[in-house]
Amino acid sequence: MSSQTAVTSVPLLDLKAQYAGIREEVRAAVDRVMDSQYFILGPEVEGLESEVAAYCGCRFGIGVSSGTDALILALMALDVGPGDEVITAPFTFFATAGSIHRLGARPVFVDIEPDGFNIDPAKIAAAVTKKTKAVIPVHLFGQCAEMDPITEVARKHNLAVIEDAAQAIGSEYRGRRAGSFGTVGCFSFFPSKNLGGFGDGGMVTTNDERLAARMRMLRNHGAEPKYYHKLVGGNFRLDALQAAVLRIKLRHLDAWSAGRQRNAARYREMFARAGLGGRVVCPVELPGRRHIYNQFSIRSPRRDAIKAKLAERKVGHDIYYPVPLHLQECFAALGGRPGSQPESERAAAEVLALPIYPELTVEQQQYVADAVASAVP
């Protein structure tokens, strides 16, 4: 966009701009799959699995049909079911707790710490009971949870650790990548993610060879070999077309994440120049982290006024997430009540995601920053 072009709107995400830069690569990959007529699993999926596993610093990757199915598959592989409890955070996308519930287990919510939006490790031990089988830390918005104390609590109580890394591929904690800390890592390739497909897709990662083999079996109705079913699994297979597209995009992922980091730094500079310190809180990069900014979620007690102004100026925005899971109607039987998870509830009342995609121009960001500033006296 030229500096002479007046900005009049900014989308929350511009996938058309991303596609413009990789169009020919992607079309060649899609043609390769079309020519092969091999659409379910196969060489493209195997290639993506090995490449994503290497990228995340893991031994094994298993391609699946969505990030939600990655969570379900991990829980199934670990024999989580009726009577079991799984600890997780209430401030996250619904799939985290929904997957636990779908298998007949009980989600047990532990509040977040306020700076990074992730589960508070200091509160996990108090939630462990004899029924607890696993803990699912969520690396929310592209920044890893505090994994050292989480894995220590898990070891002490013999719990599996399932990393919900749906928003965090390439994020790091003390030099290690998301998906490499726990028993299993779960990723989503939903189009809005830093590594997004042309539809749904996902991946599980692990360093456990036995568990990897079990998950490969479970994703294909528990069959090995074909038509011989050792387990009752599901249809969680990844399409070859999605894998081919994702292999192209993976080559660009670090550059795109760097673009998001650049834009995050630029927002901070713009908000500081506008004198918004104390009234608008930018995401905090915690020590020892590589934040890949799947979302850039600001916080403000005046969130709704900012939201209204952004809508007026045609700036894309969204609230991730307006209702914490312990207060969702479908989980009423779990006994959650207002005030029981105060940090999650406060975050839900204050957060607002701004455009952060790597193709944003300086002019577009300034337009967004000006809109935010105009709503906060």
C-alpha positions in Angstrom: 0.0 0.0 0.0 1.4 3.4 -1.0 1.9 6.0 1.7 -0.3 8.3 -0.5 -3.3 5.9 -0.3 -5.6 6.8 2.5 -6.5 3.9 4.8 -10.2 3.6 5.4 -10.4 0.1 6.8 -8.3 -2.7 8.1 -9.4 -6.4 8.3 -8.6 -8.5 11.3 -6.9 -11.0 9.0 -6.0 -10.8 5.3 -5.4 -14.3 3.9 -5.7 -13.0 0.4 -2.5 -10.9 0.9 -0.7 -14.0 2.2 -1.9 -16.1 -0.7 -0.7 -13.6 -3.2 2.9 -14.2 -2.2 2.8 -18.0 -2.4 0.2 -18.5 -5.1 2.4 -20.3 -7.7 4.0 -22.5 -5.1 0.7 -23.6 -3.7 -0.9 -24.2 -7.0 2.0 -26.4 -8.1 1.6 -28.4 -4.9 -2.1 -28.8 -5.4 -1.5 -29.9 -9.0 0.9 -32.5 -7.7 -1.7 -34.0 -5.5 -4.3 -33.9 -8.3 -2.0 -35.7 -10.6 -1.3 -38.4 -8.0 -5.0 -38.8 -7.1 -3.8 -39.8 -3.6 -6.1 -37.7 -1.3 -6.1 -39.4 2.1 -2.9 -39.7 4.1 0.0 -40.9 1.9 3.3 -39.3 0.9 2.2 -35.6 1.3 0.9 -36.3 4.8 4.0 -38.3 5.8 6.2 -35.5 4.5 4.3 -32.9 6.5 4.4 -35.1 9.6 8.2 -35.4 9.5 8.7 -31.7 8.7 6.4 -30.5 11.5 7.9 -32.9 14.0 11.4 -31.7 13.1 10.3 -28.0 13.3 8.9 -28.6 16.8 11.8 -30.6 18.0 9.9 -33.9 18.4 10.5 -37.4 17.1 7.0 -38.1 15.8 4.2 -36.2 14.1 0.7 -37.6 13.3 -1.5 -35.6 10.9 -5.1 -35.3 11.9 -8.3 -33.7 10.7 -8.4 -30.7 13.0 -7.0 -29.2 16.2 -10.1 -30.5 18.1 -9.5 -34.0 16.8 -5.8 -33.7 17.8 -7.0 -33.2 21.4 -9.6 -36.0 21.3 -7.0 -38.4 19.8 -4.5 -37.5 22.5 -7.0 -38.1 25.2 -8.2 -41.4 23.6 -4.6 -42.6 23.3 -4.0 -42.0 27.0 -7.2 -43.9 27.9 -9.0 -40.8 29.3 -12.6 -41.6 29.8 -15.6 -41.7 32.2 -14.6 -41.1 35.8 -11.4 -39.3 35.0 -10.6 -35.7 35.5 -8.4 -33.5 33.4 -7.1 -30.1 34.6 -7.1 -27.2 32.2 -7.7 -23.4 32.0 -11.1 -21.8 31.6 -9.8 -19.0 29.4 -9.3 -20.7 26.1 -11.2 -21.9 23.0 -14.1 -24.3 23.7 -12.4 -27.3 22.1 -10.0 -27.7 25.0 -12.7 -28.6 27.6 -15.2 -29.8 25.0 -12.8 -32.6 24.0 -12.5 -33.7 27.6 -16.2 -33.8 28.0 -16.9 -35.7 24.8 -14.9 -38.6 26.1 -17.0 -38.7 29.3 -14.2 -37.2 31.5 -14.6 -34.1 33.7 -12.8 -30.8 33.0 -11.4 -29.3 36.1 -10.7 -25.6 35.7 -7.7 -23.8 37.2 -7.4 -20.0 36.8 -4.9 -18.2 34.6 -2.1 -15.9 35.6 -2.8 -12.4 34.5 0.2 -11.4 32.4 0.4 -14.3 29.9 -3.2 -15.5 29.9 -2.0 -19.1 30.5 -2.8 -21.5 33.4 -1.3 -20.6 36.7 1.1 -23.4 37.6 1.0 -22.5 41.3 -2.7 -23.5 41.4 -2.6 -26.8 39.7 -1.5 -29.0 42.6 -4.5 -28.0 44.7 -6.8 -29.2 41.9 -5.3 -32.7 41.7 -7.5 -35.6 43.0 -7.3 -39.4 42.8 -9.3 -39.1 39.6 -7.0 -36.7 37.8 -5.4 -38.3 34.8 -3.9 -35.4 32.8 -3.3 -31.7 32.6 -3.8 -29.6 29.5 -1.9 -26.3 29.5 -2.9 -24.0 26.7 -0.2 -21.9 25.0 -2.7 -19.1 24.4 -2.3 -16.4 21.7 1.1 -17.7 20.7 3.0 -17.7 24.0 4.0 -20.8 25.9 2.7 -21.6 29.4 5.2 -21.9 32.2 6.1 -25.4 31.4 8.8 -26.3 33.9 6.6 -26.1 37.0 3.7 -27.6 35.1 5.7 -30.7 34.1 7.1 -30.9 37.6 3.6 -31.1 39.2 2.6 -33.6 36.5 5.6 -35.9 37.3 4.9 -35.7 41.1 1.3 -36.8 40.6 1.9 -39.2 37.6 -0.2 -37.1 35.2 0.0 -37.0 31.4 0.7 -33.5 30.0 -1.2 -32.7 26.8 0.0 -29.3 25.3 -2.8 -27.4 23.6 -0.5 -25.7 21.1 -3.3 -24.9 18.6 -2.2 -21.2 18.5 1.5 -21.6 19.2 3.4 -23.5 16.5 7.0 -22.2 16.7 6.6 -20.5 20.1 9.3 -21.3 22.5 9.9 -21.7 26.3 13.6 -21.6 27.4 14.8 -22.6 23.9 12.4 -25.5 23.4 9.4 -25.4 21.1 5.7 -25.8 21.9 4.6 -29.4 21.5 7.9 -30.9 22.7 7.4 -30.6 26.5 4.5 -32.8 27.2 3.4 -36.4 26.6 1.6 -35.1 23.5 1.4 -31.8 21.7 -1.7 -30.8 19.8 -1.7 -28.3 16.9 -4.4 -26.7 14.7 -4.1 -25.7 11.1 -7.3 -23.7 11.0 -6.9 -21.0 8.4 -6.5 -18.2 10.9 -3.4 -19.8 12.6 0.1 -18.7 11.8 0.4 -22.0 9.9 -3.1 -22.3 8.4 -4.5 -24.6 5.8 -7.2 -24.2 3.2 -9.7 -25.8 5.6 -9.4 -27.8 8.8 -6.4 -29.8 9.8 -4.2 -30.6 12.8 -1.2 -32.5 14.1 -0.2 -34.3 17.2 3.5 -34.5 18.2 5.2 -36.8 20.7 8.6 -38.3 21.6 7.0 -41.6 22.7 7.2 -44.2 19.9 4.6 -46.5 21.4 2.2 -43.7 21.8 2.8 -42.4 18.3 2.0 -45.9 16.9 -1.2 -46.0 19.0 -2.4 -42.6 17.8 -1.7 -43.5 14.1 -3.9 -46.5 14.6 -6.7 -44.6 16.5 -6.9 -41.9 13.8 -7.9 -44.6 11.3 -10.6 -46.5 13.2 -8.1 -48.4 15.2 -7.1 -50.5 12.2 -3.7 -52.1 11.6 -3.5 -53.6 9.0 -6.5 -52.5 7.0 -9.8 -54.0 8.2 -8.2 -55.5 11.3 -9.2 -53.4 14.3 -7.1 -53.7 17.4 -8.8 -50.6 18.9 -12.0 -48.6 18.5 -10.7 -45.4 17.0 -12.2 -42.7 14.8 -11.8 -41.0 11.4 -9.2 -38.3 12.3 -7.2 -38.6 9.0 -5.6 -35.5 7.4 -6.2 -34.9 3.7 -3.3 -34.9 1.3 -4.4 -31.6 -0.3 -4.2 -29.9 3.1 -0.8 -31.5 3.8 0.6 -30.3 0.4 -0.6 -26.7 1.1 0.8 -26.8 4.6 4.2 -28.0 3.5 4.5 -24.9 1.3 3.4 -22.6 4.1 5.7 -24.2 6.6 8.7 -22.9 4.6 7.4 -19.4 5.2 6.3 -19.7 8.8 9.3 -18.2 10.5 9.2 -15.2 8.2 5.5 -14.7 8.9 6.0 -15.1 12.6 8.8 -12.5 12.5 6.4 -10.2 10.7 3.9 -10.6 13.5 6.6 -9.9 16.1 7.6 -6.7 14.2 4.1 -5.5 14.1 3.6 -6.2 17.8 6.7 -4.0 18.6 5.3 -1.3 16.3 2.0 -1.3 18.1 3.8 -0.8 21.4 5.7 2.2 20.0 2.5 3.7 18.5 0.5 3.3 21.7 3.4 4.8 23.8 3.5 7.8 21.5 -0.3 8.2 21.9 0.1 8.2 25.6 -2.0 5.1 26.2 0.3 3.6 28.9 -1.8 2.5 31.9 -5.1 2.7 29.9 -4.4 0.1 27.2 -2.2 -2.9 28.2 -0.3 -4.6 25.4 0.5 -8.3 25.5 3.4 -9.1 27.8 6.4 -11.1 26.5 7.4 -13.2 29.4 11.0 -14.1 30.2 12.5 -16.9 28.2 9.7 -17.0 25.6 9.4 -16.7 21.9 6.0 -15.2 21.3 4.6 -15.8 17.8 1.5 -13.6 18.1 -1.3 -15.7 16.8 -3.3 -12.9 18.4 -2.4 -9.4 19.6 -4.9 -9.0 22.5 -4.8 -5.7 24.3 -6.5 -5.3 27.7 -8.5 -2.3 28.8 -11.4 -1.6 31.3 -12.7 0.5 28.4 -12.7 -2.5 26.0 -16.3 -2.0 24.8 -15.7 1.6 24.0 -12.6 0.7 22.0 -14.6 -2.1 20.3 -17.3 0.4 19.2 -14.7 2.8 17.8 -13.0 0.1 15.8 -16.3 -1.0 14.4 -17.0 2.6 13.4 -13.6 3.0 11.7 -14.0 -0.4 10.0 -11.1 -2.0 11.8 -11.4 -5.8 12.2 -11.3 -7.0 15.8 -12.6 -9.8 18.0 -12.9 -10.9 21.6 -11.0 -14.1 22.4 -12.9 -15.1 24.6 -16.0 -13.3 25.9 -17.2 -16.1 28.3 -14.8 -18.2 30.2 -15.5 -22.0 30.0 -16.6 -22.4 33.6 -19.5 -20.0 33.0 -20.6 -21.6 29.7 -24.2 -22.9 29.8 -23.2 -26.4 28.6 -20.9 -26.8 31.6 -23.4 -25.6 34.2 -23.4 -29.1 35.8 -19.8 -28.6 36.7 -20.8 -26.0 39.3 -18.9 -23.0 38.0 -20.0 -19.7 39.3 -19.1 -16.0 38.8 -16.1 -15.0 40.9 -14.7 -18.6 41.1 -12.0 -17.9 38.4 -11.4 -14.2 38.8 -8.4 -13.7 36.5 -10.2 -15.5 33.6 -13.3 -13.5 34.2 -11.4 -10.2 34.2 -9.6 -11.2 31.0 -12.9 -12.0 29.3 -14.2 -8.6 30.2 -11.0 -6.7 29.1 -9.4 -8.4 26.1 -9.7 -7.3 22.5 -7.7 -8.7 19.5 -6.3 -6.3 16.9 -5.0 -7.0 13.4 -1.5 -8.5 13.6 -1.0 -10.4 10.4 2.5 -10.0 8.9 1.3 -8.1 5.7 0.1 -5.1 7.7 1.6 -1.8 6.5 2.8 1.0 8.8 -0.1 3.1 7.6 -2.7 0.4 8.4 -1.2 -0.1 11.9 -1.2 3.7 12.5 -4.9 3.8 11.5 -5.6 1.0 14.0 -3.6 2.8 16.8 -5.4 6.1 16.1 -8.7 4.4 16.4 -7.8 2.9 19.7 -6.5 6.2 21.0 -9.6 8.1 20.0 -11.7 5.7 22.2 -9.6 6.1 25.3 -9.6 9.7 26.7 
